[in-house]
């Protein structure tokens, strides 16, 4: 994979950060994208932290909900590095409420980030991948997109839509050496899960047969496997990483 250019949307988040490190370990040139004004979008600090860990990676602000801005960012990456070979769509947000209480803004913000963002980023790189005869698109969905979750109609719908997108695009580009796959994590150790009240967290844990939350590195390892040049016969798949919480 030496010299392959990899872009990870949501790359400065808990899972995205680990994905970036795994791809860098495969000798990829890694660019992490983060949402402007997001809590974890401190690009200079993130790059310095990774440098101190021995990784030479770049971080850029990109509003994946805005196709025009996304196109500009990816156009700049293409001019500087010659195109994107690996795209990991890991950007995602939640804004939970039961449907009776969910506002239009809550619905739209989640769908625009989680689903429109996948379209916007993928649309910006797919032509180049097809022209070069190689590409890996890996979309991060969720166990809740597979089974649904109380209070997450917006999030579950957006994450379920991701795999429909994956399967459709996979069929369109397979003959050109481009694969498109989904990875669906369950509950992963992160500040988000630790912020859940302990009583509720215990209930979630009780539903996971392996008896623990997943690790970001376990998700990143699967992403790195799918990104590899030797994984070209895997496309249109949805790989679950949920400790047995949901079995399709």
Backbone as CSV, one residue per row, in Angstrom:
resi,resn,N_x,N_y,N_z,CA_x,CA_y,CA_z,C_x,C_y,C_z
1,UNK,0.828,-1.213,0.000,0.000,0.000,0.000,0.859,1.258,0.000
2,UNK,2.168,1.083,-0.156,3.075,2.215,-0.076,2.687,3.317,-1.054
3,UNK,2.455,4.522,-0.531,2.135,5.652,-1.389,0.667,5.850,-1.667
4,UNK,-0.196,4.936,-1.269,-1.626,5.124,-1.473,-2.116,6.300,-0.619
5,UNK,-3.001,7.086,-1.196,-3.551,8.237,-0.483,-4.879,7.835,0.146
6,UNK,-4.972,7.984,1.459,-6.174,7.600,2.198,-6.767,8.817,2.898
7,UNK,-8.067,9.011,2.727,-8.787,10.096,3.399,-9.814,9.480,4.338
8,UNK,-9.846,9.975,5.564,-10.790,9.486,6.567,-11.639,10.658,7.037
9,UNK,-12.928,10.662,6.656,-13.800,11.696,7.194,-14.098,11.346,8.654
10,UNK,-14.247,12.369,9.494,-14.371,12.081,10.917,-13.098,11.490,11.475
11,UNK,-11.977,11.809,10.845,-10.720,11.151,11.165,-10.095,11.549,12.481
12,UNK,-10.580,12.635,13.098,-10.019,13.034,14.388,-10.848,12.535,15.563
13,UNK,-11.944,11.815,15.282,-12.761,11.230,16.333,-12.133,9.961,16.892
14,UNK,-12.793,9.351,17.853,-12.226,8.188,18.544,-11.920,7.044,17.594
15,UNK,-12.915,6.628,16.807,-12.705,5.526,15.863,-11.879,6.000,14.672
16,UNK,-12.194,7.172,14.149,-11.477,7.695,12.992,-9.993,7.841,13.243
17,UNK,-9.627,8.293,14.430,-8.230,8.458,14.796,-7.488,7.128,14.727
18,UNK,-8.118,6.081,15.223,-7.485,4.762,15.204,-7.384,4.237,13.781
19,UNK,-8.394,4.505,12.973,-8.345,4.102,11.559,-7.172,4.778,10.857
20,UNK,-6.999,6.076,11.112,-5.888,6.810,10.504,-4.553,6.173,10.852
21,UNK,-4.378,5.793,12.104,-3.107,5.200,12.525,-2.873,3.844,11.875
22,UNK,-3.924,3.054,11.743,-3.772,1.748,11.088,-3.416,1.910,9.612
23,UNK,-4.032,2.872,8.944,-3.720,3.094,7.528,-2.311,3.650,7.361
24,UNK,-1.901,4.523,8.266,-0.538,5.053,8.206,0.484,3.937,8.408
25,UNK,0.143,2.980,9.263,1.037,1.847,9.502,1.183,0.972,8.260
26,UNK,0.233,1.115,7.313,0.309,0.397,6.044,1.045,1.213,4.979
27,UNK,1.715,2.291,5.429,2.492,3.179,4.551,1.623,4.003,3.610
28,UNK,0.390,4.279,4.024,-0.469,5.178,3.259,-0.193,6.624,3.651
29,UNK,-0.422,7.541,2.728,-0.441,8.960,3.030,-1.844,9.276,3.541
30,UNK,-1.978,9.627,4.805,-3.282,9.752,5.446,-3.656,11.207,5.677
31,UNK,-4.893,11.531,5.279,-5.467,12.852,5.536,-6.756,12.662,6.317
32,UNK,-6.816,13.221,7.512,-8.020,13.163,8.340,-8.846,14.420,8.107
33,UNK,-10.142,14.246,7.924,-11.043,15.385,7.785,-11.907,15.487,9.031
34,UNK,-12.172,16.724,9.454,-13.038,16.921,10.613,-13.970,18.099,10.360
35,UNK,-15.092,18.056,11.047,-16.134,19.069,10.865,-15.704,20.393,11.476
36,UNK,-15.737,21.461,10.693,-15.363,22.766,11.245,-16.154,23.091,12.509
37,UNK,-15.466,23.610,13.489,-16.047,24.034,14.771,-16.460,22.866,15.662
38,UNK,-16.176,21.639,15.250,-16.469,20.486,16.110,-15.484,20.459,17.278
39,UNK,-15.906,19.841,18.363,-15.084,19.806,19.572,-13.725,19.176,19.301
40,UNK,-13.707,18.110,18.494,-12.452,17.393,18.258,-11.715,17.863,17.006
41,UNK,-12.157,18.978,16.410,-11.533,19.459,15.176,-10.493,20.532,15.482
42,UNK,-9.398,20.098,16.090,-8.256,20.979,16.343,-7.108,20.417,15.521
43,UNK,-7.061,20.811,14.270,-6.196,20.142,13.299,-4.711,20.205,13.664
44,UNK,-4.238,21.391,14.066,-2.813,21.527,14.389,-2.451,20.672,15.597
45,UNK,-3.302,20.685,16.610,-3.044,19.879,17.812,-3.083,18.392,17.489
46,UNK,-4.032,18.000,16.642,-4.157,16.584,16.274,-2.915,16.116,15.522
47,UNK,-2.451,16.923,14.565,-1.275,16.535,13.795,-0.040,16.456,14.682
48,UNK,0.076,17.382,15.630,1.223,17.357,16.538,1.181,16.113,17.425
49,UNK,-0.009,15.766,17.909,-0.146,14.570,18.747,0.228,13.318,17.969
50,UNK,-0.208,13.223,16.717,0.138,12.055,15.915,1.636,12.023,15.603
51,UNK,2.216,13.198,15.381,3.652,13.265,15.111,4.439,12.759,16.306
52,UNK,3.966,13.101,17.496,4.635,12.638,18.715,4.518,11.129,18.890
53,UNK,3.525,10.533,18.237,3.350,9.082,18.269,4.097,8.391,17.132
54,UNK,4.731,9.185,16.266,5.506,8.625,15.166,4.776,8.573,13.835
55,UNK,3.644,9.271,13.728,2.863,9.266,12.486,2.931,10.628,11.806
56,UNK,3.168,10.615,10.502,3.171,11.848,9.715,1.850,11.915,8.950
57,UNK,0.863,12.608,9.531,-0.465,12.676,8.932,-0.941,14.114,8.887
58,UNK,-1.904,14.356,8.031,-2.448,15.703,7.867,-3.908,15.719,8.310
59,UNK,-4.360,16.851,8.810,-5.769,17.022,9.174,-6.289,18.308,8.555
60,UNK,-7.479,18.226,7.975,-8.103,19.369,7.317,-9.543,19.503,7.766
61,UNK,-10.032,20.725,7.802,-11.441,20.948,8.069,-12.245,20.698,6.794
62,UNK,-13.390,20.025,6.942,-14.268,19.770,5.793,-15.683,19.567,6.285
63,UNK,-16.591,20.356,5.768,-18.009,20.197,6.099,-18.624,19.233,5.091
64,UNK,-18.686,17.955,5.466,-19.161,16.941,4.523,-20.650,17.065,4.218
65,UNK,-21.363,17.893,4.969,-22.782,18.107,4.661,-22.954,19.047,3.473
66,UNK,-21.902,19.740,3.098,-21.935,20.743,2.022,-21.137,20.205,0.839
67,UNK,-21.835,19.867,-0.253,-21.138,19.267,-1.387,-20.105,20.214,-1.976
68,UNK,-20.416,21.501,-2.043,-19.482,22.456,-2.612,-18.191,22.531,-1.823
69,UNK,-18.303,22.604,-0.503,-17.106,22.666,0.334,-16.338,21.360,0.281
70,UNK,-17.064,20.240,0.299,-16.406,18.930,0.217,-15.643,18.794,-1.103
71,UNK,-16.256,19.235,-2.182,-15.616,19.167,-3.495,-14.343,20.005,-3.540
72,UNK,-14.385,21.172,-2.912,-13.202,22.036,-2.876,-12.059,21.368,-2.120
73,UNK,-12.362,20.779,-0.969,-11.334,20.123,-0.155,-10.735,18.934,-0.897
74,UNK,-11.587,18.108,-1.485,-11.081,16.936,-2.198,-10.332,17.337,-3.470
75,UNK,-10.757,18.429,-4.101,-10.039,18.923,-5.265,-8.623,19.346,-4.899
76,UNK,-8.486,19.979,-3.741,-7.164,20.391,-3.265,-6.302,19.156,-2.960
77,UNK,-6.897,18.157,-2.342,-6.151,16.924,-2.043,-5.682,16.267,-3.345
78,UNK,-6.559,16.229,-4.343,-6.204,15.615,-5.622,-5.065,16.360,-6.306
79,UNK,-5.079,17.684,-6.249,-4.014,18.468,-6.876,-2.669,18.238,-6.185
80,UNK,-2.706,18.075,-4.880,-1.468,17.931,-4.122,-0.912,16.512,-4.150
81,UNK,-1.813,15.531,-4.171,-1.357,14.147,-4.024,-1.707,13.249,-5.206
82,UNK,-2.413,13.765,-6.181,-2.712,12.976,-7.372,-3.964,12.141,-7.294
83,UNK,-4.797,12.341,-6.277,-6.053,11.599,-6.169,-6.124,10.775,-4.904
84,UNK,-7.333,10.329,-4.603,-7.584,9.556,-3.388,-7.790,8.093,-3.764
85,UNK,-7.017,7.209,-3.148,-7.117,5.780,-3.428,-8.035,5.063,-2.440
86,UNK,-8.061,5.549,-1.199,-8.845,4.924,-0.127,-9.669,6.009,0.552
87,UNK,-10.952,5.790,0.632,-11.842,6.718,1.342,-12.565,5.958,2.435
88,UNK,-12.440,6.445,3.658,-13.191,5.894,4.779,-14.168,6.957,5.252
89,UNK,-15.444,6.668,5.106,-16.491,7.600,5.534,-16.870,7.276,6.977
90,UNK,-16.210,7.981,7.915,-16.430,7.712,9.334,-17.101,8.877,10.055
91,UNK,-17.396,9.964,9.341,-18.027,11.116,9.983,-19.454,10.764,10.396
92,UNK,-19.816,11.094,11.617,-21.174,10.789,12.083,-21.504,11.546,13.352
93,UNK,-22.792,11.878,13.502,-23.259,12.548,14.710,-24.554,11.886,15.176
94,UNK,-24.938,12.180,16.410,-26.241,11.760,16.931,-26.979,12.987,17.436
95,UNK,-28.286,12.902,17.446,-29.148,13.925,18.058,-30.439,13.213,18.413
96,UNK,-30.437,12.569,19.575,-31.472,11.600,19.922,-32.755,12.241,20.450
97,UNK,-33.870,11.619,20.081,-35.193,11.977,20.603,-36.178,10.972,20.038
98,UNK,-37.244,10.705,20.760,-38.301,9.881,20.178,-38.926,10.647,19.026
99,UNK,-39.540,9.929,18.108,-40.091,10.586,16.919,-41.102,11.662,17.285
100,UNK,-41.869,11.439,18.323,-42.877,12.415,18.738,-42.260,13.744,19.151
101,UNK,-41.007,13.685,19.614,-40.344,14.899,20.100,-39.232,15.381,19.168
102,UNK,-38.885,14.584,18.163,-37.787,14.938,17.271,-38.155,16.131,16.382
103,UNK,-37.261,17.101,16.331,-37.504,18.269,15.482,-37.010,17.996,14.060
104,UNK,-37.472,18.794,13.147,-36.996,18.701,11.762,-35.490,18.942,11.718
105,UNK,-35.023,19.865,12.524,-33.593,20.178,12.549,-32.773,18.977,13.028
106,UNK,-33.285,18.253,14.044,-32.583,17.059,14.518,-32.510,16.000,13.430
107,UNK,-33.610,15.789,12.747,-33.633,14.815,11.656,-32.641,15.203,10.569
108,UNK,-32.741,16.441,10.110,-31.944,16.867,8.968,-30.454,16.919,9.290
109,UNK,-30.077,17.367,10.482,-28.653,17.478,10.807,-27.977,16.116,10.811
110,UNK,-28.678,15.108,11.349,-28.101,13.766,11.404,-28.032,13.134,10.019
111,UNK,-29.102,13.238,9.248,-29.112,12.644,7.912,-28.099,13.340,7.002
112,UNK,-27.996,14.654,7.118,-27.049,15.389,6.261,-25.601,15.006,6.548
113,UNK,-25.288,14.812,7.811,-23.918,14.419,8.157,-23.664,12.952,7.840
114,UNK,-24.516,12.075,8.340,-24.243,10.644,8.294,-24.470,10.014,6.929
115,UNK,-25.457,10.516,6.189,-25.785,9.897,4.897,-25.400,10.793,3.720
116,UNK,-25.828,12.060,3.739,-25.413,12.966,2.672,-23.893,13.076,2.622
117,UNK,-23.255,13.060,3.813,-21.801,13.145,3.856,-21.124,11.997,3.128
118,UNK,-21.703,10.812,3.216,-21.155,9.655,2.508,-21.267,9.859,0.996
119,UNK,-22.429,10.339,0.553,-22.586,10.632,-0.878,-21.588,11.693,-1.327
120,UNK,-21.532,12.799,-0.583,-20.706,13.931,-1.007,-19.243,13.539,-1.151
121,UNK,-18.692,12.870,-0.144,-17.278,12.489,-0.201,-17.015,11.444,-1.275
122,UNK,-17.889,10.442,-1.360,-17.687,9.375,-2.343,-17.817,9.907,-3.761
123,UNK,-18.771,10.786,-3.971,-18.965,11.366,-5.305,-17.722,12.124,-5.758
124,UNK,-17.008,12.707,-4.800,-15.821,13.490,-5.138,-14.620,12.631,-5.536
125,UNK,-14.595,11.362,-5.148,-13.408,10.537,-5.412,-13.649,9.423,-6.419
126,UNK,-14.899,9.101,-6.692,-15.176,7.876,-7.439,-14.661,7.923,-8.879
127,UNK,-14.745,9.084,-9.534,-14.264,9.183,-10.913,-12.773,8.901,-10.991
128,UNK,-12.011,9.478,-10.070,-10.571,9.249,-10.068,-10.222,7.801,-9.814
129,UNK,-10.939,7.163,-8.900,-10.691,5.743,-8.633,-10.940,4.904,-9.877
130,UNK,-12.042,5.191,-10.559,-12.367,4.435,-11.769,-11.321,4.658,-12.850
131,UNK,-10.869,5.892,-12.996,-9.856,6.197,-14.016,-8.544,5.466,-13.745
132,UNK,-8.185,5.341,-12.453,-6.910,4.705,-12.090,-7.032,3.190,-11.972
133,UNK,-8.258,2.676,-11.963,-8.454,1.228,-11.879,-8.207,0.646,-10.506
134,UNK,-8.290,1.500,-9.483,-8.154,1.014,-8.107,-8.866,1.978,-7.170
135,UNK,-9.553,1.402,-6.183,-10.178,2.245,-5.165,-10.769,1.399,-4.058
136,UNK,-10.763,1.943,-2.869,-11.379,1.297,-1.717,-12.244,2.343,-1.004
137,UNK,-13.535,2.094,-0.951,-14.453,2.945,-0.198,-15.003,2.116,0.952
138,UNK,-14.822,2.598,2.164,-15.278,1.868,3.352,-16.157,2.801,4.166
139,UNK,-17.408,2.420,4.330,-18.401,3.265,4.988,-18.695,2.743,6.388
140,UNK,-18.579,3.616,7.373,-18.811,3.206,8.761,-20.283,3.415,9.116
141,UNK,-20.985,2.321,9.329,-22.397,2.356,9.703,-22.496,2.095,11.203
142,UNK,-23.450,1.302,11.640,-23.653,1.055,13.069,-24.567,-0.138,13.263
143,UNK,-24.405,-0.810,14.393,-25.335,-1.871,14.759,-26.760,-1.342,14.827
144,UNK,-26.924,-0.080,15.189,-28.271,0.480,15.295,-28.893,0.754,13.937
145,UNK,-28.085,0.780,12.898,-28.618,0.828,11.547,-29.121,-0.526,11.090
146,UNK,-28.688,-1.582,11.779,-29.120,-2.939,11.454,-30.347,-3.351,12.250
147,UNK,-30.422,-2.927,13.510,-31.499,-3.414,14.378,-32.453,-2.322,14.856
148,UNK,-32.098,-1.038,14.615,-32.900,0.051,15.153,-32.582,0.295,16.612
149,UNK,-32.976,1.486,17.100,-32.732,1.809,18.498,-33.738,2.857,18.963
150,UNK,-34.302,2.645,20.114,-35.263,3.585,20.697,-34.649,4.990,20.737
151,UNK,-35.386,5.965,20.242,-34.934,7.345,20.281,-33.920,7.717,19.217
152,UNK,-33.701,6.822,18.243,-32.698,7.105,17.212,-33.229,6.878,15.800
153,UNK,-34.454,7.299,15.552,-35.006,7.109,14.202,-34.135,7.797,13.159
154,UNK,-33.637,8.982,13.467,-32.785,9.713,12.514,-31.453,8.994,12.303
155,UNK,-30.805,8.635,13.405,-29.497,7.978,13.324,-29.606,6.603,12.667
156,UNK,-30.576,5.793,13.094,-30.727,4.444,12.541,-31.060,4.494,11.053
157,UNK,-31.919,5.436,10.661,-32.268,5.568,9.245,-31.050,5.950,8.416
158,UNK,-30.261,6.888,8.931,-29.075,7.323,8.187,-28.062,6.194,8.067
159,UNK,-27.882,5.443,9.135,-26.899,4.370,9.117,-27.371,3.171,8.294
160,UNK,-28.668,2.900,8.301,-29.199,1.836,7.439,-29.061,2.234,5.972
161,UNK,-29.291,3.504,5.683,-29.161,3.991,4.310,-27.760,3.841,3.767
162,UNK,-26.782,3.913,4.649,-25.398,3.787,4.211,-25.157,2.456,3.506
163,UNK,-25.714,1.363,4.050,-25.417,0.080,3.417,-26.170,-0.085,2.096
164,UNK,-27.345,0.500,1.967,-28.011,0.508,0.665,-27.152,1.221,-0.365
165,UNK,-26.565,2.333,0.043,-25.629,3.067,-0.812,-24.436,2.191,-1.171
166,UNK,-23.864,1.544,-0.175,-22.714,0.665,-0.390,-23.002,-0.390,-1.447
167,UNK,-24.106,-1.109,-1.287,-24.415,-2.213,-2.211,-24.642,-1.716,-3.630
168,UNK,-25.321,-0.587,-3.760,-25.612,-0.054,-5.090,-24.344,0.401,-5.799
169,UNK,-23.518,1.184,-5.111,-22.299,1.684,-5.738,-21.316,0.546,-5.987
170,UNK,-21.276,-0.430,-5.091,-20.388,-1.584,-5.297,-20.674,-2.267,-6.628
171,UNK,-21.948,-2.391,-6.970,-22.318,-3.011,-8.247,-21.869,-2.162,-9.441
172,UNK,-21.895,-0.863,-9.268,-21.564,0.036,-10.375,-20.076,0.041,-10.703
173,UNK,-19.220,-0.172,-9.706,-17.785,0.064,-9.900,-16.926,-1.186,-9.803
174,UNK,-17.518,-2.329,-9.566,-16.742,-3.549,-9.291,-15.799,-3.925,-10.429
175,UNK,-16.241,-3.772,-11.660,-15.414,-4.201,-12.794,-14.208,-3.313,-13.029
176,UNK,-14.157,-2.193,-12.372,-13.058,-1.242,-12.556,-12.025,-1.307,-11.427
177,UNK,-12.098,-2.334,-10.593,-11.112,-2.472,-9.541,-11.396,-1.663,-8.296
178,UNK,-12.633,-1.198,-8.152,-13.015,-0.395,-6.991,-13.988,-1.207,-6.133
179,UNK,-13.699,-1.313,-4.852,-14.596,-2.014,-3.944,-15.247,-1.018,-2.992
180,UNK,-16.460,-1.359,-2.556,-17.215,-0.514,-1.622,-17.812,-1.434,-0.565
181,UNK,-17.480,-1.181,0.681,-17.952,-2.036,1.774,-18.407,-1.211,2.973
182,UNK,-19.215,-1.847,3.804,-19.705,-1.240,5.034,-19.114,-1.965,6.231
183,UNK,-18.789,-1.207,7.262,-18.398,-1.777,8.549,-19.392,-1.242,9.581
184,UNK,-20.009,-2.134,10.344,-21.043,-1.747,11.306,-20.599,-2.061,12.731
185,UNK,-19.996,-1.086,13.405,-19.583,-1.317,14.796,-20.777,-1.320,15.746
186,UNK,-20.608,-2.027,16.843,-21.548,-1.933,17.940,-21.080,-0.850,18.895
187,UNK,-21.237,-1.088,20.192,-20.850,-0.084,21.182,-19.345,-0.183,21.448
188,UNK,-18.655,0.911,21.152,-17.196,0.954,21.208,-16.746,1.875,22.341
189,UNK,-15.680,1.487,23.037,-15.135,2.318,24.104,-14.807,3.709,23.560
190,UNK,-15.393,4.724,24.151,-15.201,6.087,23.675,-15.746,7.043,24.720
191,UNK,-15.395,8.322,24.637,-15.985,9.312,25.545,-17.507,9.333,25.462
192,UNK,-18.049,9.040,24.265,-19.500,9.065,24.089,-20.177,7.981,24.935
193,UNK,-19.643,6.755,24.887,-20.277,5.681,25.651,-20.038,5.876,27.139
194,UNK,-18.901,6.442,27.521,-18.623,6.669,28.939,-19.483,7.796,29.506
195,UNK,-20.024,8.640,28.617,-20.901,9.717,29.073,-22.319,9.224,29.357
196,UNK,-22.627,8.002,28.910,-23.940,7.418,29.181,-24.022,7.100,30.672
197,UNK,-25.136,7.408,31.321,-25.273,7.087,32.752,-24.934,5.624,33.037
198,UNK,-24.272,5.394,34.147,-23.749,4.064,34.452,-24.836,2.988,34.434
199,UNK,-26.015,3.309,34.921,-27.102,2.327,34.955,-27.494,1.897,33.542
200,UNK,-27.594,2.867,32.645,-27.960,2.555,31.261,-26.823,1.833,30.561
201,UNK,-25.583,2.234,30.876,-24.424,1.583,30.278,-24.368,0.113,30.671
202,UNK,-24.734,-0.183,31.902,-24.742,-1.571,32.374,-25.773,-2.404,31.609
203,UNK,-26.915,-1.797,31.287,-27.939,-2.504,30.516,-27.447,-2.824,29.107
204,UNK,-26.745,-1.873,28.512,-26.188,-2.106,27.176,-25.180,-3.246,27.236
205,UNK,-24.301,-3.196,28.226,-23.266,-4.206,28.362,-23.860,-5.601,28.538
206,UNK,-24.985,-5.676,29.238,-25.638,-6.966,29.472,-26.163,-7.588,28.185
207,UNK,-26.353,-6.776,27.136,-26.859,-7.271,25.853,-25.742,-7.781,24.937
208,UNK,-24.486,-7.593,25.348,-23.355,-7.946,24.497,-22.776,-9.291,24.953
209,UNK,-22.925,-10.341,24.167,-22.499,-11.671,24.598,-21.039,-11.774,25.018
210,UNK,-20.140,-11.022,24.374,-18.731,-11.159,24.766,-18.443,-10.461,26.092
211,UNK,-19.391,-9.687,26.602,-19.269,-9.122,27.934,-18.420,-7.871,28.066
212,UNK,-18.182,-7.183,26.968,-17.418,-5.936,27.033,-17.767,-5.068,25.841
213,UNK,-17.343,-3.790,25.904,-17.470,-2.912,24.751,-16.306,-3.172,23.802
214,UNK,-16.510,-2.820,22.553,-15.448,-2.995,21.570,-14.362,-1.946,21.733
215,UNK,-13.230,-2.198,21.106,-12.120,-1.257,21.120,-12.013,-0.581,19.749
216,UNK,-11.675,0.697,19.709,-11.501,1.370,18.419,-10.534,0.638,17.499
217,UNK,-9.507,0.039,18.081,-8.522,-0.674,17.264,-9.130,-1.873,16.549
218,UNK,-10.175,-2.461,17.130,-10.806,-3.618,16.497,-11.576,-3.209,15.243
219,UNK,-12.148,-2.024,15.281,-12.811,-1.489,14.086,-11.760,-1.123,13.043
220,UNK,-10.711,-0.456,13.488,-9.670,-0.010,12.561,-8.987,-1.179,11.860
221,UNK,-8.851,-2.277,12.571,-8.191,-3.446,11.978,-8.999,-3.994,10.800
222,UNK,-10.316,-4.011,10.937,-11.166,-4.478,9.837,-11.110,-3.503,8.664
223,UNK,-11.131,-2.210,8.968,-11.037,-1.207,7.906,-9.725,-1.365,7.142
224,UNK,-8.637,-1.545,7.866,-7.338,-1.715,7.211,-7.323,-2.962,6.325
225,UNK,-7.944,-4.023,6.792,-8.040,-5.252,5.992,-8.796,-4.999,4.687
226,UNK,-9.923,-4.310,4.767,-10.718,-4.027,3.574,-10.001,-3.082,2.620
227,UNK,-9.148,-2.209,3.168,-8.429,-1.244,2.340,-7.257,-1.869,1.586
228,UNK,-6.839,-3.027,2.011,-5.654,-3.656,1.431,-5.874,-4.018,-0.034
229,UNK,-4.786,-3.992,-0.785,-4.864,-4.334,-2.208,-5.304,-5.780,-2.423
230,UNK,-5.050,-6.648,-1.449,-5.385,-8.059,-1.598,-6.821,-8.378,-1.172
231,UNK,-7.617,-7.348,-0.867,-9.009,-7.565,-0.464,-9.983,-7.225,-1.587
232,UNK,-9.528,-7.356,-2.811,-10.313,-6.931,-3.961,-11.514,-7.793,-4.296
233,UNK,-11.659,-8.957,-3.673,-12.813,-9.814,-3.958,-13.926,-9.615,-2.941
234,UNK,-13.726,-8.680,-2.028,-14.756,-8.359,-1.035,-15.383,-7.034,-1.412
235,UNK,-16.643,-7.036,-1.795,-17.328,-5.789,-2.116,-18.822,-5.950,-1.874
236,UNK,-19.456,-4.867,-1.467,-20.878,-4.888,-1.142,-21.186,-5.554,0.186
237,UNK,-20.161,-5.829,0.986,-20.343,-6.536,2.259,-20.652,-5.557,3.390
238,UNK,-21.282,-6.079,4.426,-21.510,-5.333,5.669,-20.934,-6.177,6.797
239,UNK,-19.804,-5.752,7.335,-19.106,-6.526,8.359,-19.456,-5.984,9.736
240,UNK,-20.035,-6.827,10.562,-20.460,-6.438,11.893,-19.331,-6.612,12.909
241,UNK,-19.185,-5.625,13.787,-18.210,-5.705,14.864,-18.956,-5.271,16.124
242,UNK,-19.728,-6.191,16.699,-20.603,-5.786,17.805,-20.594,-6.751,18.991
243,UNK,-19.630,-7.657,19.035,-19.535,-8.570,20.163,-20.690,-9.545,20.280
244,UNK,-21.418,-9.733,19.161,-22.552,-10.654,19.159,-23.859,-10.025,19.590
245,UNK,-23.878,-8.707,19.778,-25.106,-8.037,20.220,-26.230,-8.184,19.200
246,UNK,-25.873,-8.168,17.922,-26.884,-8.361,16.872,-26.270,-9.261,15.809
247,UNK,-26.960,-10.339,15.499,-26.468,-11.296,14.513,-27.456,-11.390,13.373
248,UNK,-27.007,-11.021,12.181,-27.874,-11.016,11.018,-28.057,-12.418,10.457
